[in-house]
Amino acid sequence: AQSVTQPDIHITVSEGASLELRCNYSYGATPYLFWYVQSPGQGLQLLLKYFSGDTLVQGIKGFEAEFKRSQSSFNLRKPSVHWSDAAEYFCAVDSPNQAGTALIFGKGTTLSVSS
Amino acid sequence: EAGVVQSPRYKIIEKKQPVAFWCNPISGHNTLYWYRQNLGQGPELLIRYENEEAVDDSQLPKDRFSAERLKGVDSTLKIQPAELGDSAVYLCASSLVRLAGIYNEQFFGPGTRLTVL
């Protein structure tokens, strides 16, 4: 069965420090991969996505993610975290063969930013 | 351009009461999704519509949940009767119609937070 694992439930990072959020997926082939951010009381916002090609993808708000097929991973990174980045982050997959059916989400990682 | 609109934003009810959530998708988006997000979890699909047709309702608990999208635009999700375990955030999302080889991003509304006492 398809699944997404986000090993870290909660991460605290100092403002200005770098960030890496982990995501691993289980899928029969390479799925479409996504990172979403959810701020309190807000809907999910797409940060970036990977379909194919260059394994390093750039997103909004200074985020990037790297797809590693050998590790079935799609980790999210940011070189310098801002206090406004504090939020819940979700990794998700979708099927390339039936794209747009339904996203499968991980359980999320809560990011806290300390000053 | 307006995003996905959901109402109410918050709802508190007692168990066994009925409740309904409303969603207005982005104009022109034919595909509409209802997800449920339990505390500490990621969203999980309840039902997906393409226009008026529910094309995937396999995860919808049909004994108490129902949904409709009569004119292929707005949608309503209903629970009757509500149970304690239904406390969650109910998210609506919409996208352009799914076409072969073209991925259309899902846009999410802010959700309705339901508390069942």
Interface residues (C-beta under 8 A of the other chain):
Chain A: V4 I9 Y32 Y36 G41 Q42 G43 L44 Q45 L46 K49 F51 F90 A92 D94 A99 G100 T101 A102 L103 F105 G106 K107 G108
Chain B: G3 V4 R9 T31 Y33 G40 Q41 G42 P43 E44 L45 R48 D56 L91 A93 S95 R98 I102 Y103 N104 E105 Q106 F107 F108 G109 P110 G111
